[in-house]
Amino acid sequence: MNVPHITASLTYAMFSRIDDAVRRTGGWTGDPFTGAEPTTGYVVAGVNGGKAGEHVIGLTGETTVHGERYRYSRSESDIMVEAAEYVRRNAHYLHNGAFLGVWVNGNGDVILDIVDIHPERDDAERIGRERGQTDIFDLSAGDCITL
């Protein structure tokens, strides 16, 4: 299988675009190599192992200095490197019809997961339950559907 190398310029350009979408809408679904963004269908996460396959990127970190704990905001470059590594590790899924799903959870963390899109809601709901998901996402309506 021929998997393209993720260059720094592709990573920066694509993840800047994803970051902008997540800040505006709370999420993004698409192909991180081409930028294609599907607009219809039902997104089901967990292609790469259900909940175990998702990756949480904390936007803040904690450190201890002289016995006191401090929280800090992580740099954009650290976050982009972590996200690019997740895409690299899962490129085989992304080159075989799956997409990258990115959203912000209730704790304010950014979640990355490998997702697929189903045209029929019934199929998406069934597959979502089989994968242990709690929600699917309706791209046309822009809404989560609780399972």
N, CA, C and O atoms as a MOPAC input file, in Angstrom:
PM7 MOZYME 1SCF
protein

 N      0.84900 1    -1.17400 1     0.00000 1
 C      0.00000 1     0.00000 1     0.00000 1
 C      0.89200 1     1.23400 1     0.00000 1
 O      1.87000 1     1.30300 1     0.74500 1
 N      0.55300 1     2.19800 1    -0.83100 1
 C      1.31800 1     3.42000 1    -0.93300 1
 C      0.66700 1     4.49500 1    -0.07400 1
 O     -0.36600 1     5.05100 1    -0.44700 1
 N      1.26800 1     4.78800 1     1.07600 1
 C      0.74500 1     5.80700 1     1.98600 1
 C      1.61700 1     7.04200 1     1.85300 1
 O      2.82400 1     6.96600 1     2.08600 1
 N      1.02700 1     8.20000 1     1.47800 1
 C      1.84700 1     9.39300 1     1.30000 1
 C      2.46500 1     9.85400 1     2.61300 1
 O      1.87000 1     9.72700 1     3.68400 1
 N      3.65000 1    10.38000 1     2.50200 1
 C      4.33800 1    10.93600 1     3.66100 1
 C      3.65000 1    12.24500 1     4.05500 1
 O      3.33100 1    13.06700 1     3.19500 1
 N      3.42800 1    12.43200 1     5.33200 1
 C      2.81400 1    13.66800 1     5.81400 1
 C      3.92600 1    14.68300 1     6.01100 1
 O      4.76600 1    14.52500 1     6.89700 1
 N      3.93400 1    15.70700 1     5.20400 1
 C      4.95900 1    16.73400 1     5.31800 1
 C      4.52800 1    17.80100 1     6.30100 1
 O      3.34600 1    17.92000 1     6.62300 1
 N      5.48100 1    18.57100 1     6.77200 1
 C      5.16500 1    19.62400 1     7.72800 1
 C      4.19500 1    20.63400 1     7.12500 1
 O      3.30500 1    21.11700 1     7.82400 1
 N      4.34800 1    20.96300 1     5.83900 1
 C      3.46400 1    21.96000 1     5.24400 1
 C      2.03900 1    21.41900 1     5.12200 1
 O      1.08000 1    22.15100 1     5.36600 1
 N      1.89000 1    20.15600 1     4.75100 1
 C      0.55100 1    19.56700 1     4.68500 1
 C     -0.06600 1    19.53300 1     6.07700 1
 O     -1.22700 1    19.90000 1     6.25500 1
 N      0.69500 1    19.10100 1     7.04300 1
 C      0.19100 1    19.02800 1     8.41100 1
 C     -0.23000 1    20.41200 1     8.89700 1
 O     -1.31400 1    20.56900 1     9.45900 1
 N      0.60600 1    21.39800 1     8.68700 1
 C      0.27000 1    22.73800 1     9.16300 1
 C     -0.96100 1    23.28500 1     8.45400 1
 O     -1.87200 1    23.80000 1     9.10200 1
 N     -0.99600 1    23.17900 1     7.14300 1
 C     -2.12700 1    23.72800 1     6.39300 1
 C     -3.42200 1    23.01500 1     6.74500 1
 O     -4.44000 1    23.66200 1     6.99400 1
 N     -3.39200 1    21.68600 1     6.76800 1
 C     -4.62000 1    20.94300 1     7.02200 1
 C     -5.08600 1    21.11100 1     8.45900 1
 O     -6.27300 1    21.32200 1     8.70800 1
 N     -4.16000 1    21.02000 1     9.40300 1
 C     -4.58600 1    21.12900 1    10.78800 1
 C     -4.95500 1    22.55200 1    11.18000 1
 O     -5.71100 1    22.74900 1    12.13200 1
 N     -4.43900 1    23.54100 1    10.47100 1
 C     -4.91500 1    24.90700 1    10.67800 1
 C     -6.36600 1    25.01500 1    10.22300 1
 O     -7.19200 1    25.65500 1    10.87400 1
 N     -6.65900 1    24.37800 1     9.09300 1
 C     -8.03900 1    24.36900 1     8.58400 1
 C     -8.97300 1    23.63400 1     9.54800 1
 O    -10.08300 1    24.09500 1     9.81500 1
 N     -8.51900 1    22.49200 1    10.06800 1
 C     -9.32700 1    21.72700 1    11.02400 1
 C     -9.52400 1    22.52900 1    12.29900 1
 O    -10.63600 1    22.59700 1    12.82400 1
 N     -8.45300 1    23.13700 1    12.80500 1
 C     -8.53500 1    23.94700 1    14.01900 1
 C     -9.56500 1    25.05600 1    13.86100 1
 O    -10.36500 1    25.30400 1    14.76300 1
 N     -9.54200 1    25.72000 1    12.71300 1
 C    -10.51100 1    26.78500 1    12.45700 1
 C    -11.93900 1    26.24600 1    12.48600 1
 O    -12.82000 1    26.86400 1    13.08300 1
 N    -12.17700 1    25.10000 1    11.84700 1
 C    -13.52500 1    24.51400 1    11.81600 1
 C    -13.97700 1    24.10400 1    13.21500 1
 O    -15.13100 1    24.32400 1    13.58400 1
 N    -13.08000 1    23.51200 1    13.98900 1
 C    -13.44000 1    23.07800 1    15.34600 1
 C    -13.78700 1    24.28200 1    16.20600 1
 O    -14.72900 1    24.22900 1    16.99600 1
 N    -13.04100 1    25.35800 1    16.06000 1
 C    -13.33700 1    26.56800 1    16.85100 1
 C    -14.68200 1    27.18600 1    16.45400 1
 O    -15.41200 1    27.69800 1    17.30300 1
 N    -15.00300 1    27.13400 1    15.15000 1
 C    -16.26000 1    27.73700 1    14.68100 1
 C    -17.47100 1    26.86000 1    14.96000 1
 O    -18.52400 1    27.36600 1    15.34900 1
 N    -17.33300 1    25.53800 1    14.76300 1
 C    -18.51100 1    24.66800 1    14.79200 1
 C    -18.47400 1    23.57900 1    15.85200 1
 O    -19.49200 1    22.93300 1    16.09800 1
 N    -17.33100 1    23.36100 1    16.48300 1
 C    -17.21100 1    22.30500 1    17.48200 1
 C    -16.73400 1    20.97500 1    16.94300 1
 O    -16.57300 1    20.02000 1    17.70200 1
 N    -16.50100 1    20.89600 1    15.61500 1
 C    -16.02300 1    19.63600 1    15.06400 1
 C    -15.67800 1    19.73100 1    13.59500 1
 O    -15.91400 1    20.75000 1    12.94600 1
 N    -15.10800 1    18.63900 1    13.07900 1
 C    -14.73400 1    18.54500 1    11.66700 1
 C    -14.68100 1    17.08300 1    11.29000 1
 O    -14.21600 1    16.25300 1    12.07000 1
 N    -15.15700 1    16.76200 1    10.09400 1
 C    -15.05500 1    15.41000 1     9.54800 1
 C    -14.54400 1    15.53900 1     8.13100 1
 O    -15.09300 1    16.29400 1     7.32900 1
 N    -13.48500 1    14.79600 1     7.82000 1
 C    -12.97800 1    14.86800 1     6.46600 1
 C    -11.73900 1    14.03700 1     6.25200 1
 O    -11.32400 1    13.26500 1     7.11700 1
 N    -11.15800 1    14.20900 1     5.08400 1
 C     -9.93600 1    13.52900 1     4.69000 1
 C     -8.76700 1    14.47300 1     4.96400 1
 O     -8.66000 1    15.51000 1     4.30900 1
 N     -7.89100 1    14.14600 1     5.91000 1
 C     -6.81100 1    15.07400 1     6.25100 1
 C     -5.72900 1    15.18600 1     5.18400 1
 O     -4.85100 1    16.04300 1     5.28800 1
 N     -5.77600 1    14.33900 1     4.16400 1
 C     -4.78300 1    14.41200 1     3.08600 1
 C     -5.27600 1    15.28000 1     1.93300 1
 O     -4.50100 1    16.03700 1     1.34900 1
 N     -6.56800 1    15.17200 1     1.60200 1
 C     -7.10700 1    15.92600 1     0.46600 1
 C     -7.91700 1    17.13800 1     0.89500 1
 O     -8.10000 1    18.07000 1     0.11200 1
 N     -8.40600 1    17.13300 1     2.13900 1
 C     -9.26100 1    18.21500 1     2.61600 1
 C    -10.73200 1    18.01700 1     2.28100 1
 O    -11.56100 1    18.85800 1     2.62700 1
 N    -11.07300 1    16.90300 1     1.60400 1
 C    -12.47600 1    16.65000 1     1.26100 1
 C    -13.30700 1    16.55900 1     2.54300 1
 O    -12.92600 1    15.89700 1     3.50800 1
 N    -14.45800 1    17.24600 1     2.52300 1
 C    -15.35000 1    17.27200 1     3.67700 1
 C    -16.74400 1    16.82900 1     3.24600 1
 O    -17.46200 1    17.60300 1     2.61300 1
 N    -17.14500 1    15.59800 1     3.57500 1
 C    -18.48900 1    15.14500 1     3.21400 1
 C    -19.55000 1    15.99900 1     3.90500 1
 O    -19.34100 1    16.47900 1     5.01900 1
 N    -20.67500 1    16.18300 1     3.24600 1
 C    -21.73000 1    17.03900 1     3.79800 1
 C    -23.03400 1    16.30000 1     4.05500 1
 O    -23.96800 1    16.87300 1     4.61700 1
 N    -23.11200 1    15.03500 1     3.65300 1
 C    -24.32400 1    14.26100 1     3.89700 1
 C    -23.94900 1    12.90600 1     4.48400 1
 O    -22.82100 1    12.43700 1     4.33200 1
 N    -24.90900 1    12.28900 1     5.15400 1
 C    -24.70300 1    10.97700 1     5.74500 1
 C    -24.58300 1    11.06800 1     7.25200 1
 O    -24.69300 1    12.13800 1     7.85000 1
 N    -24.35400 1     9.90400 1     7.84400 1
 C    -24.30200 1     9.77600 1     9.29800 1
 C    -22.91600 1     9.27400 1     9.69600 1
 O    -22.47400 1     8.21700 1     9.24600 1
 N    -22.24900 1    10.03200 1    10.53200 1
 C    -20.88100 1     9.73200 1    10.94300 1
 C    -20.91500 1     8.78500 1    12.13400 1
 O    -21.60100 1     9.02900 1    13.12700 1
 N    -20.15300 1     7.69300 1    12.01100 1
 C    -20.01800 1     6.72500 1    13.10200 1
 C    -18.53600 1     6.60900 1    13.43200 1
 O    -17.71900 1     6.30100 1    12.56400 1
 N    -18.20100 1     6.85600 1    14.67900 1
 C    -16.80900 1     6.77900 1    15.12500 1
 C    -16.44100 1     5.33900 1    15.46400 1
 O    -17.28800 1     4.44500 1    15.48500 1
 N    -15.15700 1     5.14400 1    15.72700 1
 C    -14.70800 1     3.85400 1    16.23100 1
 C    -14.28100 1     2.85100 1    15.19400 1
 O    -14.23600 1     1.65600 1    15.48500 1
 N    -13.96100 1     3.29800 1    13.97200 1
 C    -13.52800 1     2.37800 1    12.92400 1
 C    -12.31900 1     1.57700 1    13.39800 1
 O    -12.20600 1     0.38800 1    13.10000 1
 N    -11.42500 1     2.21600 1    14.13000 1
 C    -10.15900 1     1.59900 1    14.52900 1
 C    -10.18700 1     1.04500 1    15.94900 1
 O     -9.20200 1     1.16900 1    16.67700 1
 N    -11.28600 1     0.44400 1    16.34900 1
 C    -11.31600 1    -0.22700 1    17.65100 1
 C    -12.29100 1     0.34400 1    18.65300 1
 O    -12.06000 1     0.23900 1    19.85800 1
 N    -13.36800 1     0.94200 1    18.19700 1
 C    -14.35300 1     1.47900 1    19.13700 1
 C    -13.76700 1     2.61000 1    19.95600 1
 O    -12.91000 1     3.34900 1    19.47300 1
 N    -14.21800 1     2.74800 1    21.17800 1
 C    -13.75300 1     3.82700 1    22.05700 1
 C    -12.24500 1     3.75400 1    22.28200 1
 O    -11.60500 1     4.78200 1    22.50600 1
 N    -11.67400 1     2.56000 1    22.22600 1
 C    -10.24400 1     2.40100 1    22.46100 1
 C     -9.40500 1     3.07500 1    21.38300 1
 O     -8.23700 1     3.38400 1    21.61700 1
 N     -9.98000 1     3.30700 1    20.20500 1
 C     -9.22600 1     3.89900 1    19.11100 1
 C     -9.20000 1     5.41100 1    19.10500 1
 O     -8.42600 1     6.01800 1    18.36500 1
 N    -10.04700 1     6.03300 1    19.93000 1
 C    -10.04200 1     7.49600 1    19.90700 1
 C     -8.85700 1     8.03200 1    20.69800 1
 O     -8.31200 1     7.35800 1    21.57200 1
 N     -8.48000 1     9.24300 1    20.37400 1
 C     -7.31700 1     9.86700 1    20.99700 1
 C     -7.73300 1    11.22500 1    21.55300 1
 O     -8.33500 1    12.03500 1    20.84700 1
 N     -7.41100 1    11.46700 1    22.80500 1
 C     -7.74600 1    12.72800 1    23.45800 1
 C     -6.51300 1    13.62500 1    23.44200 1
 O     -5.42800 1    13.22900 1    23.87000 1
 N     -6.70400 1    14.83200 1    22.94300 1
 C     -5.63800 1    15.83700 1    23.00000 1
 C     -6.05200 1    16.87400 1    24.03500 1
 O     -6.97200 1    17.66100 1    23.81100 1
 N     -5.37200 1    16.86500 1    25.15300 1
 C     -5.64500 1    17.86700 1    26.17800 1
 C     -5.09000 1    19.21400 1    25.74200 1
 O     -3.94500 1    19.30400 1    25.30000 1
 N     -5.88600 1    20.24500 1    25.86200 1
 C     -5.44200 1    21.58200 1    25.46300 1
 C     -4.67200 1    22.27700 1    26.57500 1
 O     -4.03200 1    23.30700 1    26.36300 1
 N     -4.74800 1    21.69400 1    27.75500 1
 C     -3.98700 1    22.22800 1    28.87600 1
 C     -3.14800 1    21.09500 1    29.45500 1
 O     -3.43100 1    19.91900 1    29.22700 1
 N     -2.14600 1    21.45200 1    30.18300 1
 C     -1.30700 1    20.48300 1    30.86400 1
 C     -1.13400 1    20.90500 1    32.30900 1
 O     -1.55400 1    21.98800 1    32.71600 1
 N     -0.51500 1    20.03800 1    33.06300 1
 C     -0.22900 1    20.35700 1    34.45800 1
 C      1.23600 1    20.08000 1    34.72800 1
 O      1.81900 1    19.14900 1    34.17200 1
 N      1.81200 1    20.87900 1    35.56800 1
 C      3.19100 1    20.66600 1    35.98300 1
 C      3.31100 1    21.04500 1    37.45400 1
 O      2.47300 1    21.77400 1    37.98500 1
 N      4.33100 1    20.56000 1    38.09100 1
 C      4.59700 1    20.90500 1    39.48500 1
 C      5.93900 1    21.62100 1    39.55200 1
 O      6.95500 1    21.12300 1    39.06800 1
 N      5.91800 1    22.78300 1    40.15400 1
 C      7.13400 1    23.57300 1    40.32500 1
 C      7.26500 1    23.90200 1    41.80500 1
 O      6.38200 1    24.52800 1    42.39200 1
 N      8.36200 1    23.47900 1    42.39700 1
 C      8.61300 1    23.71900 1    43.82700 1
 C      7.42000 1    23.28700 1    44.67600 1
 O      7.02100 1    23.98100 1    45.61100 1
 N      6.86200 1    22.13500 1    44.33400 1
 C      5.77600 1    21.56500 1    45.13100 1
 C      4.39400 1    22.12800 1    44.83500 1
 O      3.41700 1    21.66100 1    45.42100 1
 N      4.27500 1    23.11100 1    43.95000 1
 C      2.96600 1    23.67100 1    43.61900 1
 C      2.56400 1    23.25700 1    42.21100 1
 O      3.38700 1    23.25600 1    41.29400 1
 N      1.28800 1    22.90400 1    42.04600 1
 C      0.78400 1    22.46900 1    40.74100 1
 C      0.27900 1    23.67000 1    39.95800 1
 O     -0.39200 1    24.55200 1    40.49400 1
 N      0.62300 1    23.67700 1    38.66800 1
 C      0.19500 1    24.74800 1    37.76900 1
 C     -0.41500 1    24.13000 1    36.51200 1
 O      0.06100 1    23.10900 1    36.01500 1
 N     -1.47000 1    24.76200 1    36.00600 1
 C     -2.04400 1    24.38000 1    34.72100 1
 C     -1.54700 1    25.37600 1    33.67700 1
 O     -1.36500 1    26.55800 1    33.96700 1
 N     -1.33300 1    24.88800 1    32.47700 1
 C     -0.86700 1    25.75800 1    31.40900 1
 C     -1.54000 1    25.36600 1    30.10400 1
 O     -2.00500 1    24.23700 1    29.95200 1
 N     -1.58900 1    26.27900 1    29.18400 1
 C     -2.11400 1    26.00300 1    27.84200 1
 C     -0.99000 1    25.41000 1    27.00600 1
 O      0.12700 1    25.92600 1    26.99400 1
 N     -1.29600 1    24.31900 1    26.30500 1
 C     -0.29800 1    23.70200 1    25.43600 1
 C     -0.13500 1    24.53500 1    24.17200 1
 O     -1.07200 1    25.20000 1    23.73200 1
 N      1.04600 1    24.49400 1    23.59900 1
 C      1.29300 1    25.26800 1    22.38700 1
 C      0.58400 1    24.63500 1    21.19100 1
 O      0.35800 1    23.42600 1    21.15000 1
 N      0.24300 1    25.47600 1    20.22700 1
 C     -0.39900 1    24.99200 1    19.00600 1
 C      0.49300 1    23.98300 1    18.29600 1
 O     -0.00200 1    22.99300 1    17.75500 1
 N      1.79700 1    24.22000 1    18.29000 1
 C      2.69300 1    23.29900 1    17.59200 1
 C      2.71700 1    21.93000 1    18.26600 1
 O      2.76500 1    20.91500 1    17.57100 1
 N      2.68500 1    21.87000 1    19.59500 1
 C      2.63100 1    20.58000 1    20.29500 1
 C      1.35500 1    19.82000 1    19.94600 1
 O      1.38100 1    18.60900 1    19.72600 1
 N      0.25100 1    20.53900 1    19.89800 1
 C     -1.03700 1    19.91500 1    19.57800 1
 C     -1.03600 1    19.40700 1    18.13700 1
 O     -1.51300 1    18.30500 1    17.86700 1
 N     -0.50100 1    20.20500 1    17.21300 1
 C     -0.46500 1    19.78000 1    15.80500 1
 C      0.43400 1    18.56600 1    15.60300 1
 O      0.10000 1    17.67500 1    14.82200 1
 N      1.56100 1    18.52000 1    16.29100 1
 C      2.45300 1    17.36400 1    16.17600 1
 C      1.74100 1    16.11600 1    16.68800 1
 O      1.82700 1    15.06000 1    16.06100 1
 N      1.05100 1    16.21700 1    17.79800 1
 C      0.32400 1    15.07300 1    18.35700 1
 C     -0.78300 1    14.61000 1    17.40400 1
 O     -0.96400 1    13.41100 1    17.19500 1
 N     -1.51100 1    15.55100 1    16.83500 1
 C     -2.57900 1    15.20800 1    15.89100 1
 C     -2.00300 1    14.57800 1    14.62100 1
 O     -2.55700 1    13.60500 1    14.10800 1
 N     -0.90400 1    15.12100 1    14.11600 1
 C     -0.28200 1    14.57200 1    12.91000 1
 C      0.20100 1    13.14700 1    13.14600 1
 O      0.11600 1    12.31000 1    12.24800 1
 N      0.70300 1    12.86400 1    14.33600 1
 C      1.14800 1    11.51300 1    14.65500 1
 C     -0.03300 1    10.54400 1    14.68000 1
 O      0.08800 1     9.40800 1    14.22000 1
 N     -1.17200 1    10.98400 1    15.21100 1
 C     -2.37700 1    10.13900 1    15.20900 1
 C     -2.79400 1     9.82600 1    13.77200 1
 O     -3.12300 1     8.68200 1    13.45500 1
 N     -2.78200 1    10.82900 1    12.91400 1
 C     -3.13400 1    10.62100 1    11.50000 1
 C     -2.14000 1     9.65600 1    10.86300 1
 O     -2.54800 1     8.75300 1    10.13100 1
 N     -0.86800 1     9.82400 1    11.12000 1
 C      0.14400 1     8.93400 1    10.55100 1
 C     -0.09000 1     7.48600 1    10.98200 1
 O     -0.03000 1     6.57300 1    10.15800 1
 N     -0.35700 1     7.27800 1    12.28100 1
 C     -0.57500 1     5.92000 1    12.78800 1
 C     -1.82300 1     5.27100 1    12.19900 1
 O     -1.91000 1     4.04500 1    12.13600 1
 N     -2.78300 1     6.07500 1    11.76900 1
 C     -4.05300 1     5.54700 1    11.26600 1
 C     -4.23900 1     5.77300 1     9.77000 1
 O     -5.35600 1     5.67200 1     9.26200 1
 N     -3.16000 1     6.07500 1     9.06500 1
 C     -3.24600 1     6.37900 1     7.63100 1
 C     -3.85000 1     5.23600 1     6.83100 1
 O     -4.55000 1     5.48400 1     5.84900 1
 N     -3.60200 1     3.99700 1     7.22200 1
 C     -4.14800 1     2.86500 1     6.46400 1
 C     -5.67300 1     2.87000 1     6.47400 1
 O     -6.28500 1     2.45400 1     5.49100 1
 N     -6.30400 1     3.32600 1     7.54800 1
 C     -7.76900 1     3.46000 1     7.56700 1
 C     -8.20600 1     4.60500 1     6.65900 1
 O     -9.17400 1     4.49100 1     5.90700 1
 N     -7.46900 1     5.70900 1     6.74800 1
 C     -7.84300 1     6.91300 1     6.00800 1
 C     -7.69100 1     6.73300 1     4.50500 1
 O     -8.36000 1     7.41500 1     3.73000 1
 N     -6.83300 1     5.83700 1     4.09200 1
 C     -6.65200 1     5.57600 1     2.66100 1
 C     -7.54100 1     4.43900 1     2.16800 1
 O     -7.42100 1     3.99800 1     1.02400 1
 N     -8.42100 1     3.97300 1     3.02700 1
 C     -9.33500 1     2.89400 1     2.65500 1
 C    -10.78100 1     3.26400 1     2.95100 1
 O    -11.57600 1     2.42000 1     3.36600 1
 N    -11.11500 1     4.53000 1     2.73600 1
 C    -12.50600 1     4.96700 1     2.81500 1
 C    -12.95200 1     5.59000 1     4.11500 1
 O    -14.06700 1     6.10600 1     4.18700 1
 N    -12.12500 1     5.56400 1     5.14900 1
 C    -12.50800 1     6.17900 1     6.42300 1
 C    -12.09300 1     7.65200 1     6.42100 1
 O    -11.35800 1     8.10400 1     5.54300 1
 N    -12.57200 1     8.38000 1     7.41000 1
 C    -12.30000 1     9.80100 1     7.54700 1
 C    -11.78500 1    10.09400 1     8.95100 1
 O    -11.90300 1     9.26700 1     9.85500 1
 N    -11.21900 1    11.27300 1     9.11700 1
 C    -10.82900 1    11.75200 1    10.43400 1
 C    -11.99600 1    12.54400 1    11.00500 1
 O    -12.52900 1    13.44100 1    10.35300 1
 N    -12.38500 1    12.20500 1    12.22300 1
 C    -13.39600 1    12.96900 1    12.94200 1
 C    -12.73000 1    13.69300 1    14.09700 1
 O    -11.94200 1    13.10100 1    14.83400 1
 N    -13.04200 1    14.96800 1    14.25700 1
 C    -12.46000 1    15.78100 1    15.32000 1
 C    -13.60500 1    16.52500 1    15.99200 1
 O    -14.43400 1    17.13300 1    15.31500 1
 N    -13.65500 1    16.48200 1    17.30500 1
 C    -14.67500 1    17.23700 1    18.02500 1
 C    -14.17900 1    17.55200 1    19.42300 1
 O    -13.18100 1    16.99900 1    19.88500 1
 N    -14.89500 1    18.45400 1    20.09500 1
 C    -14.55900 1    18.84800 1    21.45700 1
 C    -15.54600 1    18.16800 1    22.39500 1
 O    -16.75900 1    18.26300 1    22.21300 1
 N    -15.00700 1    17.47300 1    23.41200 1
 C    -15.89200 1    16.80400 1    24.36600 1
 C    -16.34100 1    17.75800 1    25.46600 1
 O    -15.97500 1    18.93300 1    25.46500 1
 N    -17.12200 1    17.25600 1    26.38700 1
 C    -17.66800 1    18.07200 1    27.47300 1
 C    -16.61600 1    18.62900 1    28.42200 1
 O    -16.88700 1    19.57700 1    29.15900 1
 N    -15.41100 1    18.04600 1    28.41200 1
 C    -14.32400 1    18.53600 1    29.26600 1
 C    -13.46900 1    19.58100 1    28.57300 1
 O    -12.53300 1    20.11600 1    29.16800 1
 N    -13.78200 1    19.87400 1    27.31900 1
 C    -12.99700 1    20.84400 1    26.56300 1
 C    -11.78600 1    20.25200 1    25.88300 1
 O    -10.96200 1    20.98400 1    25.33400 1
 N    -11.66200 1    18.92600 1    25.90900 1
 C    -10.55500 1    18.26200 1    25.22500 1
 C    -10.94400 1    18.00800 1    23.77700 1
 O    -12.12100 1    17.85100 1    23.45400 1
 N     -9.94400 1    17.97000 1    22.91600 1
 C    -10.17000 1    17.66500 1    21.51100 1
 C    -10.03900 1    16.15000 1    21.32700 1
 O     -9.05400 1    15.54600 1    21.75300 1
 N    -11.03500 1    15.55500 1    20.69400 1
 C    -11.05800 1    14.11700 1    20.43900 1
 C    -10.79000 1    13.88700 1    18.96000 1
 O    -11.39600 1    14.53500 1    18.10600 1
 N     -9.88500 1    12.96600 1    18.65800 1
 C     -9.63200 1    12.52100 1    17.29500 1
 C    -10.08900 1    11.07500 1    17.19900 1
 O     -9.84000 1    10.28300 1    18.10800 1
 N    -10.75000 1    10.72700 1    16.11800 1
 C    -11.14300 1     9.33400 1    15.91500 1
 C    -11.24100 1     9.07200 1    14.42700 1
 O    -11.41500 1     9.98800 1    13.62400 1
 N    -11.12700 1     7.81500 1    14.08100 1
 C    -11.30700 1     7.38600 1    12.70300 1
 C    -12.77600 1     7.02500 1    12.55600 1
 O    -13.30400 1     6.19800 1    13.30000 1
 N    -13.43100 1     7.65800 1    11.58500 1
 C    -14.88400 1     7.52600 1    11.43400 1
 C    -15.21400 1     7.07000 1    10.01800 1
 O    -14.40700 1     7.19800 1     9.09700 1
 N    -16.41800 1     6.53900 1     9.87300 1
 C    -16.92900 1     6.30600 1     8.53000 1
 C    -18.31300 1     6.91400 1     8.43000 1
 O    -18.92500 1     7.27600 1     9.43500 1
 N    -18.79000 1     7.02000 1     7.21400 1
 C    -20.05500 1     7.70600 1     6.96000 1
 C    -20.99900 1     6.74700 1     6.26200 1
 O    -20.64000 1     6.09600 1     5.28100 1
 N    -22.20400 1     6.67400 1     6.78200 1
 C    -23.22600 1     5.77800 1     6.24700 1
 C    -24.39300 1     6.60800 1     5.72100 1
 O    -24.81600 1     7.55900 1     6.37800 1
 N    -24.91700 1     6.26300 1     4.54800 1
 C    -26.01500 1     7.04700 1     3.98100 1
 C    -27.34500 1     6.85200 1     4.71900 1
 O    -28.19400 1     7.74300 1     4.71600 1
 N    -27.52200 1     5.70400 1     5.34200 1
 C    -28.79800 1     5.39400 1     6.00400 1
 C    -28.66600 1     5.48800 1     7.52100 1
 O    -27.75000 1     4.91900 1     8.11300 1
 N    -29.58800 1     6.21000 1     8.13400 1
 C    -29.55200 1     6.40000 1     9.58500 1
 C    -29.66400 1     5.08300 1    10.33800 1
 O    -28.94500 1     4.87300 1    11.31400 1
 N    -30.54500 1     4.19700 1     9.91000 1
 C    -30.71600 1     2.91800 1    10.61000 1
 C    -29.40500 1     2.13100 1    10.65300 1
 O    -29.03200 1     1.58500 1    11.69200 1
 N    -28.71900 1     2.08100 1     9.52500 1
 C    -27.43300 1     1.36700 1     9.47400 1
 C    -26.41400 1     2.02800 1    10.40000 1
 O    -25.69600 1     1.34500 1    11.13000 1
 N    -26.35500 1     3.34900 1    10.36700 1
 C    -25.40900 1     4.08000 1    11.20900 1
 C    -25.69000 1     3.83900 1    12.69000 1
 O    -24.75900 1     3.64100 1    13.47100 1
 N    -26.95100 1     3.85300 1    13.07800 1
 C    -27.29900 1     3.61000 1    14.48500 1
 C    -26.89700 1     2.19700 1    14.90900 1
 O    -26.34600 1     2.00900 1    15.99400 1
 N    -27.16700 1     1.21400 1    14.06900 1
 C    -26.82300 1    -0.17700 1    14.39000 1
 C    -25.31000 1    -0.33200 1    14.53200 1
 O    -24.83500 1    -0.93400 1    15.49400 1
 N    -24.56100 1     0.20300 1    13.58400 1
 C    -23.10100 1     0.09400 1    13.62300 1
 C    -22.53600 1     0.85300 1    14.81800 1
 O    -21.60100 1     0.38400 1    15.46700 1
 N    -23.09600 1     2.01500 1    15.10700 1
 C    -22.65700 1     2.78200 1    16.27100 1
 C    -22.83100 1     1.99900 1    17.56000 1
 O    -21.94000 1     1.98800 1    18.40900 1
 N    -23.97600 1     1.34500 1    17.71000 1
 C    -24.20200 1     0.52500 1    18.90900 1
 C    -23.21400 1    -0.64200 1    18.96400 1
 O    -22.67300 1    -0.95100 1    20.02500 1
 N    -22.98200 1    -1.28300 1    17.82500 1
 C    -22.02800 1    -2.40300 1    17.77800 1
 C    -20.62900 1    -1.95800 1    18.19300 1
 O    -19.87800 1    -2.74100 1    18.77500 1
 N    -20.27600 1    -0.72500 1    17.90400 1
 C    -18.95300 1    -0.19400 1    18.25300 1
 C    -18.90600 1     0.43300 1    19.64200 1
 O    -17.86400 1     0.93600 1    20.06200 1
 N    -20.02400 1     0.40400 1    20.35100 1
 C    -20.04900 1     0.96200 1    21.69900 1
 C    -20.11600 1     2.46900 1    21.74900 1
 O    -19.74300 1     3.07400 1    22.75400 1
 N    -20.58500 1     3.08700 1    20.67700 1
 C    -20.69500 1     4.55000 1    20.63700 1
 C    -21.96700 1     5.01000 1    21.35100 1
 O    -22.94800 1     4.26900 1    21.42900 1
 N    -21.94100 1     6.22000 1    21.86200 1
 C    -23.12800 1     6.78500 1    22.51700 1
 C    -23.89300 1     7.71800 1    21.59400 1
 O    -25.06000 1     8.02400 1    21.83900 1
 N    -23.22800 1     8.17500 1    20.51900 1
 C    -23.84100 1     9.10900 1    19.57800 1
 C    -23.32900 1     8.82600 1    18.16800 1
 O    -22.27200 1     8.22500 1    17.97800 1
 N    -24.10200 1     9.27100 1    17.19600 1
 C    -23.63800 1     9.38600 1    15.81600 1
 C    -23.89000 1    10.83200 1    15.42500 1
 O    -24.56500 1    11.56400 1    16.14800 1
 N    -23.35300 1    11.24500 1    14.28900 1
 C    -23.49800 1    12.64200 1    13.88700 1
 C    -24.13800 1    12.71800 1    12.51500 1
 O    -23.68600 1    12.06500 1    11.57400 1
 N    -25.19000 1    13.51500 1    12.39900 1
 C    -25.89700 1    13.74800 1    11.13600 1
 C    -25.23100 1    14.94200 1    10.45600 1
 O    -25.38300 1    16.07900 1    10.90200 1
 N    -24.49400 1    14.68100 1     9.37500 1
 C    -23.77700 1    15.76700 1     8.69600 1
 C    -24.71600 1    16.80000 1     8.08900 1
 O    -24.43300 1    17.99700 1     8.13700 1
 N    -25.82700 1    16.35200 1     7.51900 1
 C    -26.74800 1    17.30500 1     6.87800 1
 C    -27.35500 1    18.26900 1     7.89100 1
 O    -27.43600 1    19.47200 1     7.64100 1
 N    -27.77900 1    17.74100 1     9.02700 1
 C    -28.43400 1    18.56200 1    10.04300 1
 C    -27.42900 1    19.24600 1    10.97900 1
 O    -27.75700 1    20.23700 1    11.63200 1
 N    -26.21000 1    18.71200 1    11.03800 1
 C    -25.21600 1    19.26500 1    11.94000 1
 C    -25.50700 1    18.96400 1    13.38600 1
 O    -25.17300 1    19.76200 1    14.26200 1
 N    -26.13200 1    17.81300 1    13.66300 1
 C    -26.54400 1    17.46800 1    15.01800 1
 C    -26.10700 1    16.06900 1    15.40700 1
 O    -26.00900 1    15.17100 1    14.57100 1
 N    -25.84500 1    15.90300 1    16.71200 1
 C    -25.60200 1    14.57000 1    17.26800 1
 C    -26.92700 1    13.86100 1    17.46800 1
 O    -27.93500 1    14.48400 1    17.80200 1
 N    -26.91600 1    12.55200 1    17.25900 1
 C    -28.07200 1    11.71300 1    17.50800 1
 C    -27.66100 1    10.72900 1    18.60300 1
 O    -26.74800 1     9.92800 1    18.40700 1
 N    -28.32400 1    10.78700 1    19.73800 1
 C    -28.01000 1     9.89200 1    20.85600 1
 C    -28.53200 1     8.50100 1    20.54700 1
 O    -29.66100 1     8.33100 1    20.08700 1
 N    -27.69700 1     7.51500 1    20.80400 1
 C    -28.09400 1     6.12000 1    20.56300 1
 C    -28.72800 1     5.52300 1    21.80000 1
 O    -29.12500 1     4.35800 1    21.79000 1

